[in-house]
Amino acid sequence: MSSRTLCRIIRFHFAAFALPFTVALSPCAAAQEDGDGGQAPVQLAQYPGAPYEDQHGNLWFGTVLEGLIRYDGNEFVTFTKKDGLGSNMIRGIIEDEDGTLWIATGGGLTKYDGVAFTTLTNYEPITVTQGWTEHGNHRDLWDVLVDSHGELWIATMDGVFQYDGEIFTRFEMPVVAVDRKWLFTPRKVSCVFEDQGGDLWFGTDGAGAVRWDGKTMVVYTMKTHGLSSDNVSKIFQDSRGDYWFGTANGGVSHFDGNTFTTHLRSKEFSKHSGWGRYFAIHEDRQGGVWFGAAYEGGGAYRYDGESFEYFTGNPGLGAGGVPSIREDRSGNLWFGTTGGVYHYNGERFVNFTMNNPQLPAPINEADPTTDAHESDPVSVDDWPSETIMLPPGFAPEMPTGKEMLLFAPGWRDSDADEFWSYAFVMWIDEPAPDAARIDELLETYYDGLMSALGIEEDIEKNNGPAQVEVVRTGSNKFEATIRLIDGFTTLKPLDLHAMIETGIETGNKTENRVILRVKVSPQPKEHKIWRSLESAIEAIESTDN
């Protein structure tokens, strides 16, 4: 583990309040529509969370009291404290670049290496405060994060701790909630989040939101900045760069970098949820920002940049609270509610149950506006291919390994939709890269490629061969913008988008070889070419196997 900065990760966050705060939220399975052939639906648990999908495609569902449920596409398996979990109350799941799952439980941080669950208990000497669990407040976890430098953080009832691979060390907060401001404990931190610039944010229970840039801390509160509540449950930054704060009792705050505004504040005060409780915030691939209302009446809201649209019983979500919203690797949205788990097909919410585990249709099939031919299987059989041993001659600084590429048929035609659209997979002999290393690898690769084409004069006009900027969008996912000279066709500057996913070689051919799956195109994210590029990645990997 490294030393600091932060993170934006693939993570599952089911920040459940204790049972007295959730039990009143909604009717459960009996109130839902029949699920399979007229049979009453069998929900996954009483209070299931939206699933986290791991690198192997398994879906992991956290619950409030019933442990951790895994669905591999064929069967459900439930893991509990008897299997090594710290507690049967699950509040967070993430996966690091090595494929290890880290699970935030009410009884400590649990590690799953694919074989066994191990709960980590080695803390620096601290004064143990007994509270909501038998192990002490420091082991009552509410969130877990692996930042962009690989450092692991946990948010607990007793504040924030960093884990260096051997021991948990307290990370001191600059503020502690005063009497009558906190709901659980004065030191409790509900969430930890890394923004696009690498700053860490901490949501406290009664002391506002804390921002740390690696050197200094800034505290945002109701009194000083206009935050809607000092009990901050969720922090999120959207693709526009704006911040959203879900609170435990004050609705949602929006921060544009200068001003806080309040949204989704309840019309009436509730003794359970104040002016509105929001644990879940997520942005879909179309730029809509979703908010889960974790209180009686519940439902979800979607913000399109101008207004909020409310979703509840009519489109099938039910009237329960929505403490968690997640997106799987294919872009499908999942909702963990107090009445069951649902996924959204663009028109209605579909209840995912034990006796009818209906998985979402592919995104294009679920989209009613998509042309019929776009939902057909994508063939890349006619795509030109190339295999390069690394490092290539034009970029000798690259690590050793292998690269396989597939090019869209029109990738050299500046008038075609497929212009400069291609996919490649690299198997490289070095540790899993962070965003900074991926930036360096791409710059090295494209700098060498552009220089090899003999377009020095055009490169000089572009202020260098390639300008790359990489941001982490998940635990093993990244997005990049690449500005370079099209040295093949137009000899003009070109802006490319890249979607990158890292993984670990699991076959028998190599040991500990890192995989980089890269899709490149100048087209916007919603363009159909990206679906073709995903098929190209799958074709490359199947060929290599």
TITOR-942367 format. One record per residue (C-alpha): residue in one letter; x, y, z. Coordinates in steps of 0.5 Angstrom, whole numbers, plus 2048, in hexadecimal, padded with zeros to 3 digits. Layout:
<atoms>
AXYZ
...
</atoms>
This chain:
<atoms>
M800800800
S8038077FE
S80280D802
R7FC812800
T7F88167FC
L7F28137FA
C7ED80F7F7
R7E780E7F2
I7E68077F2
I7E18017F0
R7DE8007F6
F7D77FE7F9
H7D48027FF
F7CE800803
A7CF805808
A7C980280D
F7C7805813
A7C6801819
L7BF7FD819
P7BB80281C
F7BC807817
T7BA802811
V7B57FE814
A7AF803812
L7B280480B
S7AD800807
P7A97F9806
C7AD7F3804
A7AD7ED7FF
A7A57EC801
A7A37F37FE
Q7A77F27F7
E7A47EF7F1
D7A57E77F0
G7AB7E57ED
D7AC7DF7EA
G7A67DB7E7
G7A17DE7EC
Q7A57DC7F2
A7A77E17F7
P7AD7E47F6
V7B37E27FB
Q7B77E87FC
L7BF7E87FD
A7BE7EA804
Q7BA7EF809
Y7BF7F5807
P7C37F3801
G7C87F87FE
A7C97F97F7
P7CE7F47F4
Y7D67F57F3
E7D87F27ED
D7DF7EF7ED
Q7E47EE7E8
H7E27E77E7
G7DB7E97E6
N7D87E77EC
L7D37EB7F0
W7D47EC7F7
F7CE7EF7FB
G7CF7F2802
T7C97F1807
V7C87F580E
L7C77EE812
E7C87E880E
G7CF7E980B
L7D27E9804
I7CF7E57FE
R7D27E37F8
Y7CF7E27F1
D7D37DF7EC
G7CE7DF7E7
N7CB7D87E9
E7CB7D77F0
F7CA7DC7F7
V7CF7DA7FC
T7CF7DE803
F7D57DF807
T7D47E180F
K7D87E3815
K7D97DB815
D7DD7DB80F
G7E27E1811
L7DE7E7810
G7DF7EC816
S7D77ED816
N7D17EB812
M7D07F3811
I7D37F580B
R7D47FC809
G7D97FC804
I7DD7F87FE
I7E27FA7FA
E7E77F67F6
D7EF7F87F5
E7F37F77EF
D7F57F07F1
G7EE7EE7F1
T7EE7EE7F9
L7E77F07FC
W7E77F4802
I7E07F4806
A7DE7F980B
T7DA7F6810
G7D87F8817
G7DD7F481A
G7E37F6816
L7E67F6810
T7E67EF80C
K7EB7ED807
Y7E97E7801
D7EE7E57FD
G7EA7E07F9
V7EB7DA7FE
A7EA7DD805
F7E77E2809
T7EC7E680E
T7EA7EB813
L7EF7F0814
T7F07F281C
N7F77F581C
Y7F67FC81E
E7FB801821
P7FA802829
I7F480682A
T7EF80782F
V7E980282D
T7E280582E
Q7DD80082F
G7D780282B
W7D27FF826
T7D67F9825
E7DA7F482A
H7E07F5827
G7E17FD828
N7DF803823
H7E680281F
R7E37FC81C
D7DC7FE81B
L7DE800813
W7D980480F
D7DD805809
V7E4802806
L7E8806800
V7EE8047FC
D7F180A7F9
S7F480C7F3
H7FB80A7F6
G7F98047F9
E7F8806800
L7F2803804
W7EE807808
I7E880580D
A7E380A810
T7E0807817
M7DC80981D
D7E380C820
G7E581081A
V7EA80E814
F7F0809814
Q7F580780E
Y7F780080D
D7FE7FF80B
G7FE7F880A
E8007F6811
I7FC7FB816
F7F7800816
T7F9807818
R7F480D81A
F7F4813815
E7F281881A
M7EC81D818
P7EC824819
V7E582481C
V7E1820821
A7D9821821
V7D6825827
D7D182282B
R7CA822828
K7CD822821
W7CF81B820
L7CA81581F
F7CF80F821
T7D6812824
P7D9818824
R7DF815820
K7DB81181B
V7DD812814
S7D880F80F
C7DC80F808
V7E2811805
F7E38137FE
E7E88157F9
D7E781A7F4
Q7E981B7ED
G7EF81F7EF
G7F181A7F4
D7EF81E7FA
L7EC81A800
W7E581B803
F7E2819809
G7DB81980B
T7DA81A813
D7D4819818
G7D382081A
A7D9824818
G7D8825811
A7DC82380B
V7E482380B
R7E8824805
W7F0822805
D7F58237FF
G7FA820802
K7FD825806
T7F782A809
M7F082880B
V7EA82C80A
V7E382B80E
Y7DD82D80A
T7D782E80F
M7D083080F
K7D2837813
T7D883880F
H7D6836808
G7CF835807
L7CF82D807
S7C882A808
S7CA82680E
D7D0825812
N7CE81D812
V7D281B80C
S7D0814809
K7D3814802
I7D78187FE
F7D88187F6
Q7DB81C7F0
D7D781C7EA
S7DA81C7E3
R7D98247E3
G7DE8247E9
D7D88267ED
Y7D78237F4
W7D18207F7
F7D081F7FF
G7CB81A801
T7C981B809
A7C681780E
N7C181C810
G7C182380B
G7C0820804
V7C68217FF
S7CB8277FE
H7CE8297F7
F7D482C7F7
D7D782F7F0
G7DE8317F3
N7DB8387F6
T7D48377F9
F7D08327FC
T7C98317FA
T7C482D7FE
H7BF8287FA
L7BA8227FB
R7B9825802
S7B2821805
K7AC826806
E7AB82380D
F7B0821812
S7B081A814
K7B381881B
H7B6812817
S7B9816811
G7B981D813
W7B882180C
G7BA81B808
R7C0816808
Y7C4814803
F7C980E803
A7CA80D7FB
I7CC8117F5
H7CF80F7EF
E7CF8127E8
D7CD80D7E2
R7D180D7DB
Q7CC8127D8
G7CE8177DD
G7C88167E2
V7C98177E9
W7C58127ED
F7C38137F5
G7C080E7F9
A7BB8107FE
A7BD80C805
Y7B680D808
E7AF80C808
G7AC80D802
G7B380C7FF
G7B480B7F7
A7B980E7F3
Y7BA8157F0
R7BE8167E9
Y7C181D7E8
D7C381F7E0
G7C68257E1
E7C08297E2
S7BB8267E6
F7B98207EA
E7B581A7E8
Y7B28157ED
F7B180E7ED
T7AD80A7F1
G7A78047F1
N7A58067EA
P7AB8047E6
G7AC7FE7EB
L7B18007F0
G7AC8007F6
A7AB8047FC
G7B1802800
G7B7806802
V7BD8067FD
P7C4806801
S7C88037FB
I7C98047F4
R7CE8017F0
E7D08007E8
D7D37F97E6
R7D87F87E1
S7D47F97DB
G7D07FF7DD
N7CA7FC7E0
L7C78007E6
W7C67FC7ED
F7C27FF7F3
G7C27FC7FA
T7BB7FD7FD
T7B87FB804
G7B37F77FF
G7B87F47FB
V7BD7F47F5
Y7BC7F77EF
H7BF7F97E8
Y7BD7FE7E3
N7BB7FD7DC
G7BA8047DA
E7B38047DB
R7B17FF7E1
F7B57FD7E7
V7B57F57E7
N7B57F17EE
F7BB7ED7EE
T7B97E77F3
M7BC7E07F5
N7B67DC7F1
N7B77E17EB
P7BE7E47EA
Q7BD7E77E4
L7C37EB7E2
P7C37F17DE
A7C27F17D6
P7C87F47D3
I7C87FB7D3
N7C67FC7CB
E7C17F77CC
A7BE7FB7D2
D7BE8017CE
P7B78027CB
T7BA8087C6
T7C08037C4
D7BF8017BC
A7BE7FA7BC
H7C47F87B8
E7C87FB7BE
S7C67F67C3
D7C87F07BE
P7CF7ED7C0
V7D57F17BE
S7DA7ED7BA
V7E17EF7B9
D7E37EA7B5
D7E57EE7AF
W7E97F37B3
P7F07F47B2
S7F57F17B7
E7FC7F27B9
T8007EF7BF
I8067F27C1
M80B7F07C6
L80D7F57CC
P8117F97CC
P8107FC7C5
G8157FF7C1
F8128057C1
A8118057C8
P8178027CC
E8158057D2
M80F8007D3
P80F7FA7D7
T8107F37D4
G80A7EF7D2
K8057EF7CD
E8007F37C9
M7FA7F17C5
L7F67F67C1
L7EF7F67BD
F7EE7FC7B8
A7E77FE7B6
P7E67FD7AF
G7E68057AD
W7EB8077B2
R7F080A7AD
D7EA80E7AA
S7E98157AC
D7E18157AA
A7DF80E7AD
D7DC80D7B4
E7E28087B6
F7E780D7B4
W7ED80C7B9
S7E98077BD
Y7EC8017BF
A7ED7FC7C5
F7F47F97C8
V7F67F57CE
M7FD7F57D1
W8007F07D6
I8057F37D9
D80B7F07DE
E80A7F57E4
P8057F77EA
A7FE7F97E8
P7FF8017E6
D7FB8077EA
A7F980D7E6
A7FF8107E6
R80380A7E3
I7FD8097DE
D7FE8107DC
E80680F7DB
L8058087D7
L80080C7D2
E8048127D1
T80B80D7D0
Y8078097CB
Y80480F7C7
D80A8137C7
G80E80E7C4
L80880C7BF
M8088137BD
S80F8147BC
A81080E7B8
L80B8117B3
G8108167B1
I80B81C7B3
E8108207B7
E80E8277B4
D8068257B6
I8088237BC
E80C8297BE
K80682D7BC
N8028297C1
N80682A7C7
G8098237C7
P80781C7C5
A80281A7C9
Q7FE81E7CF
V7FB8197D4
E7F681A7DA
V7F48137DE
V7EF8137E3
R7ED80D7E7
T7E580B7E7
G7E58057EB
S7EA8007EF
N7EC7FE7E8
K7E98027E3
F7EC8097E0
E7EA80E7DB
A7EF8127D7
T7EF8187D2
I7F58177CD
R7F781D7C8
L7FB81B7C2
I7FD81C7BB
D7F98187B6
G8008167B3
F7FC8117AE
T7F78157AA
T7F581C7AC
L7FC81E7AF
K7F78227B4
P7F68237BB
L7F281D7BE
D7EE81C7C5
L7ED8157C7
H7E98127CD
A7EC80C7D0
M7E88077D4
I7ED8037D8
E7ED7FD7DD
T7F27F97E0
G7F27F27E3
I7F77EC7E5
E7F87E67E0
T7F57E07E3
G7F77DB7DE
N7FD7D67DE
K8017D97D9
T8047DF7DD
E8057E17E5
N8037E77E7
R8027EA7E1
V7FE7F17E1
I7F87F27DB
L7F77F97D8
R7F07F97D4
V7F07FF7D0
K7EA8027CC
V7EC8087C7
S7E780C7C3
P7E68147C2
Q7DE8127C3
P7DA8147C9
K7D980F7CE
E7D280E7CB
H7D480C7C4
K7D38057C2
I7DA8047C0
W7DC8037C8
R7D77FD7C8
S7DB7FA7C2
L7E27FC7C5
E7E07F87CB
S7DE7F27C7
A7E57F37C4
I7E87F27CB
E7E57EC7CC
A7E77E97C5
I7EE7EB7C7
E7EE7E77CE
S7EB7E17CB
T7F07E17C5
D7F57E17CA
N7F27DC7CF
</atoms>
